[in-house]
């Protein structure tokens, strides 16, 4: 009887530790997942894990972290952790991801269609997670491109606000290079649309045939077979 009572006391003392350990495992699984997903992001990443209580969940021996639909790996977000066995359940772990790094802002009001120059932008440092998605961090990614819309002074610059300069304009004569295994030929045709480097260009050849290819930096179009 005494042995059974001692065993019961041991199990009661062990239970809170087991639940605390389970919570630590879940949070650690989520944190390791966030660190893996944020590798290579420009800037310094700081991760703060939120509070979680899994004391009411059944035991788990295998955990897997995942990103819920629409998850953004910055700012206040949640990472899912599911139990793979012997029981099946999942929880959302609150996470705060702060990313300190450089970003670009405008130095003066800019109008739509204006080409970005060195004097139009300035490099600032701050929490990238608090800024709009797609904020530009490298001046080389902005200089020479044109704006889709007008911007005021001091506004963060986003990649979706920038257009690459056109290398092909509708109606101009362009050189079409057709390449394949062991051959390459070229001919001239008329561009049917505008295209920046890397975009798809449609060209009407002298024969009347229309071909599609990739616009190159030198204004030619490459058609692969």
Phi and psi in degrees as a GROMACS rama.xvg file:
@    title "Ramachandran Plot"
@    xaxis  label "Phi"
@    yaxis  label "Psi"
@TYPE xy
-64.035  -37.6361  UNK-2
-66.0114  -42.1129  UNK-3
-63.5772  -39.7866  UNK-4
-64.5815  -40.9285  UNK-5
-64.9622  -39.4312  UNK-6
-64.0118  -40.5081  UNK-7
-63.013  -43.591  UNK-8
-61.1627  -38.9231  UNK-9
-63.6586  -43.5112  UNK-10
-66.9915  -38.5819  UNK-11
-65.2547  -36.1888  UNK-12
-72.8939  -31.1625  UNK-13
-75.7036  -31.9161  UNK-14
-56.786  -49.8777  UNK-15
-61.3272  -37.8674  UNK-16
-64.2018  -39.7603  UNK-17
-64.1952  -43.7518  UNK-18
-65.7329  -38.6441  UNK-19
-64.8372  -39.8723  UNK-20
-64.6805  -39.5028  UNK-21
-61.9362  -42.8667  UNK-22
-61.4226  -43.3597  UNK-23
-61.3983  -39.6584  UNK-24
-65.6274  -43.5607  UNK-25
-62.633  -46.887  UNK-26
-65.4506  -40.3243  UNK-27
-64.9557  -38.2928  UNK-28
-62.0327  -43.4356  UNK-29
-66.4724  -41.4512  UNK-30
-65.1538  -43.3607  UNK-31
-63.1487  -35.2206  UNK-32
-65.4738  -43.6876  UNK-33
-63.6749  -42.7235  UNK-34
-62.0538  -38.1718  UNK-35
-67.6238  -42.3903  UNK-36
-71.5028  -23.8719  UNK-37
-97.862  3.1338  UNK-38
-63.0327  136.449  UNK-39
87.6241  -7.62897  UNK-40
-71.0881  130.315  UNK-41
-60.2332  135.88  UNK-42
105.692  176.852  UNK-43
-94.8117  123.349  UNK-44
-97.5109  128.919  UNK-45
-121.433  126.308  UNK-46
-114.524  126.736  UNK-47
-121.385  117.832  UNK-48
-85.6457  138.566  UNK-49
-84.0613  -178.422  UNK-50
-83.1935  149.499  UNK-51
-153.649  144.094  UNK-52
-129.008  114.011  UNK-53
-112.283  21.9728  UNK-54
-63.4822  -24.3554  UNK-55
-92.8733  -2.1222  UNK-56
-86.6617  148.987  UNK-57
-69.5017  160.927  UNK-58
-58.4712  152.971  UNK-59
-140.572  139.417  UNK-60
-111.85  -9.58397  UNK-61
-144.292  125.054  UNK-62
-117.66  151.871  UNK-63
-143.728  129.008  UNK-64
-90.4789  153.312  UNK-65
-154.536  162.603  UNK-66
-98.3687  117.232  UNK-67
-60.7899  155.207  UNK-68
-54.4282  134.817  UNK-69
80.7042  7.89184  UNK-70
-67.9176  135.649  UNK-71
-113.236  127.002  UNK-72
-80.8341  52.2897  UNK-73
-164.823  155.656  UNK-74
68.5711  -155.226  UNK-75
-81.3388  122.781  UNK-76
-149.321  -176.571  UNK-77
-134.96  142.418  UNK-78
-117.098  132.771  UNK-79
-84.5332  144.003  UNK-80
-130.823  123.534  UNK-81
-111.924  147.814  UNK-82
-90.5265  128.899  UNK-83
-94.095  -12.2456  UNK-84
163.558  160.769  UNK-85
-74.8539  -13.146  UNK-86
-107.001  158.352  UNK-87
-113.782  118.943  UNK-88
-159.356  169.002  UNK-89
-148.477  151.514  UNK-90
-136.959  162.419  UNK-91
-110.291  125.716  UNK-92
-100.832  120.56  UNK-93
-69.7779  137.502  UNK-94
-139.523  142.278  UNK-95
-115.23  117.732  UNK-96
-114.134  110.782  UNK-97
-104.34  131.214  UNK-98
-122.131  107.862  UNK-99
-93.4425  123.456  UNK-100
-168.674  -176.312  UNK-101
-87.5104  148.41  UNK-102
-149.812  166.416  UNK-103
-103.831  140.59  UNK-104
-128.867  161.394  UNK-105
-79.1352  145.964  UNK-106
-96.0038  -12.4818  UNK-107
-159.346  166.403  UNK-108
-61.2581  136.143  UNK-109
-125.028  146.208  UNK-110
-106.047  156.334  UNK-111
-58.4341  136.176  UNK-112
89.5226  -7.0947  UNK-113
-77.448  138.142  UNK-114
-81.2412  134.722  UNK-115
-76.2964  130.17  UNK-116
-116.632  173.012  UNK-117
-58.3867  -39.5758  UNK-118
-73.9246  -10.3714  UNK-119
-85.0738  -12.894  UNK-120
-130.34  155.625  UNK-121
-135.451  150.632  UNK-122
-94.3678  125.94  UNK-123
-119.21  161.417  UNK-124
-120.936  134.061  UNK-125
-174.694  -169.392  UNK-126
-82.9045  106.641  UNK-127
-65.2535  -25.9657  UNK-128
-68.4446  -19.5923  UNK-129
-90.9394  -1.49109  UNK-130
-101.442  165.26  UNK-131
-59.9664  152.071  UNK-132
-61.9801  136.808  UNK-133
86.3677  15.2335  UNK-134
-61.0318  138.852  UNK-135
-80.1541  132.188  UNK-136
-110.857  -15.1301  UNK-137
-120.669  121.846  UNK-138
-55.5309  -31.7682  UNK-139
-62.8785  -23.4784  UNK-140
-80.5671  -9.71692  UNK-141
-114.64  -39.2983  UNK-142
-62.1182  129.903  UNK-143
95.1541  -15.6212  UNK-144
-89.5563  162.761  UNK-145
-109.698  156.715  UNK-146
-86.9056  139.103  UNK-147
-74.7509  -34.2148  UNK-148
-142.006  163.079  UNK-149
-74.16  149.654  UNK-150
-133.384  147.473  UNK-151
-85.281  173.333  UNK-152
-70.5883  138.98  UNK-153
82.1076  8.05515  UNK-154
-86.027  140.847  UNK-155
-61.9891  144.546  UNK-156
-100.149  126.777  UNK-157
-106.499  151.764  UNK-158
-65.5177  -30.7324  UNK-159
-76.1596  -4.37644  UNK-160
-93.257  -2.0041  UNK-161
-111.084  141.318  UNK-162
-117.467  132.91  UNK-163
-67.9798  146.015  UNK-164
-62.5165  143.286  UNK-165
-71.7721  135.626  UNK-166
-106.361  -14.1106  UNK-167
-135.705  132.616  UNK-168
-117.516  144.49  UNK-169
-54.7901  131.348  UNK-170
95.047  -16.3736  UNK-171
-79.1005  156.72  UNK-172
-82.621  129.336  UNK-173
-128.848  156.054  UNK-174
-91.2919  127.468  UNK-175
-107.022  122.838  UNK-176
-108.025  119.157  UNK-177
-102.257  123.155  UNK-178
-128.611  147.87  UNK-179
-158.611  -175.833  UNK-180
-59.6673  109.44  UNK-181
83.3438  7.71416  UNK-182
-150.709  159.317  UNK-183
-157.548  123.971  UNK-184
-129.374  157.222  UNK-185
-133.804  152.171  UNK-186
-154.157  173.776  UNK-187
-112.324  150.638  UNK-188
-155.148  178.978  UNK-189
-103.816  131.752  UNK-190
-71.2433  134.92  UNK-191
-100.381  -5.13656  UNK-192
-155.621  164.287  UNK-193
-79.319  149.615  UNK-194
-153.946  137.673  UNK-195
-90.3127  171.228  UNK-196
-58.0154  130.761  UNK-197
89.7262  -10.6657  UNK-198
-87.9812  165.063  UNK-199
-80.8627  130.347  UNK-200
-119.992  138.565  UNK-201
-105.927  130.551  UNK-202
-125.678  132.539  UNK-203
-95.876  119.41  UNK-204
-81.7065  168.832  UNK-205
-60.7257  -28.0313  UNK-206
-75.0396  -9.11829  UNK-207
95.8484  -9.8281  UNK-208
-74.2709  143.04  UNK-209
-105.229  128.283  UNK-210
-122.11  156.497  UNK-211
-120.607  139.778  UNK-212
-155.559  -178.977  UNK-213
-95.6721  127.803  UNK-214
-70.2738  132.758  UNK-215
-103.016  164.766  UNK-216
-61.1479  -29.2764  UNK-217
-85.8456  5.26433  UNK-218
90.5472  0.875345  UNK-219
-89.2359  170.486  UNK-220
-124.712  130.247  UNK-221
-105.331  123.432  UNK-222
-111.972  121.93  UNK-223
-102.475  146.74  UNK-224
